[in-house]
Amino acid sequence: MLSTAISTAAEESTETSMKFTSLGGGHGLYQTLVAAKLSAPDSITAIVTVADDGGSSGRIRRELGIIPPGDLRMALAALAQDDEHGSMWAQALQHRFGGTGALAGHAVGNLLIAGLTSVLGNEQAALDTVGELTHSQGRVLPMCNQPLDIEADVSGLDDDPRVMRPVRGQVAVASTPGAVRRVRLLPEQPEANPDAVAAILDADLVTLGPGSWFSSVIPHLLVPGIVDALNSTDALKVVVLNLSAEPGETQGFSSERHLHMLSQHAPSLRVDRILVDGHILPSSTERRYLERAAQSLGAEVIFDQVRQRNETGQASNLHDPARLSEAISAIYQSARLAD
């Protein structure tokens, strides 16, 4: 079904062709990249966060001192060609070893990226080589060429809710029982990957999100070179808002507050559109608050149906790649016509 949709989109690519660049990490970026393939663009580039410190990625990072490969691996799996060869490789990349031995919990793709980095002497060369193996429909780039750490200011960890405590590490930030107020990268203001900057400047369409807001989305905005590129590019810039607040990171956050967090961490950031699922904000008052928050980013809010549903019509908290592709393509085409 996915291959058929891609083929159909490819036949119409004369009208919808674009250079598509997506910023994010984890499952949110995975869904966006699958949606990007359905849009049959001229090119797809994934720009991925590099602060993961948990699980297989964290172990490899600590032992080898390389960029954590987990989110990069997921992006490569998402971009694998939709044929038997690509599907086999995508499944192999995502496969995790079981048991209790030294390999338990490691993803095959993480080990492959780590091994190729050692052989080739360069992580980007390793990522590109895995892309060749999977017949990738796009390129995967780390946002920085060094591993980073996330540190958050968190309230609610003491009896006095006004007291802020630092919490360090992506896993710790994502699972904190307190309320995250602000995050920063360590080292602060890292240098952006020049290839990532070039991909943003060369793009026709750039997406940011969905994903873990403080550990997959906002880290991009803490890299000055990335923000400068976003503000300099002629691309249409679309923020894809999460379908719900996440336990831990954004528990209790409204859609409006998600946007305020972007402005708080990158005051100079300007984007064009905010894509929101139409069922998130049923009241006109909530929608007005969100539109007001979007104005601080220079953006217009677009409501569409992008939520995944099962056979019985029950909604999930995952974006549907086909619906997301249609919504983003419609936004892009509308902007082109307006120009």
QUIWO-V231864 format. One line per field, one symbol per residue. ss: DSSP state (H for helix, E for strand, L for the rest). psi: psi as a letter, one per 20 degrees, with the letter a starting at -180 (. if undefined). Layout:
ss=???
psi=???
This chain:
ss=LHHHHHHHHHHLHHHHLLEEEEEELHHHHHHHHHHHHHLLLLEEEEEELLLLLLHHHHHHHHHHLLLLLHHHHHHHHHHLLLLHHHHHHHHHHHLELLLLLLLLLLEHHHHHHHHHHHHHLLHHHHHHHHHHHLLLLLEEEELLLLLLEEEEEEELLLLLLLLEEEEELHHHHHHLLLEEEEEEEELLLLLLLHHHHHHHHHLLEEEELLLLHHHHHHHHHHLHHHHHHHHHLLLEEEEELLLLLLLLLLLLLLHHHHHHHHHHHLLLLLLLEEEEELLLLLLHHHHHHHHHHHHLLLLEEEEELLEEELLLLLEEEEELHHHHHHHHHHHHHHHHHHL
psi=gghghggghhhjihhjqroppppbrbhghghhhghghhilrhqppppqqljpjrbgghggghhikrppighgghgghhiqqmagghhghggghipppaajahipippghghgggghgggijphhhgghghhhhjlqjaqppqhqkqqrqppqpprjirhoiipppppppgggghjpiapphqqrqpqqlrpqohhgghhghiqhppqprraogiihfhhhijoghgggghihqiqppppoqqhrqppegkpiprhghghhhghghmhipprgqopppiignhqhghhggghghhhijkqqppprojqqqahjjpqrkqpohghggggghggggghghh.
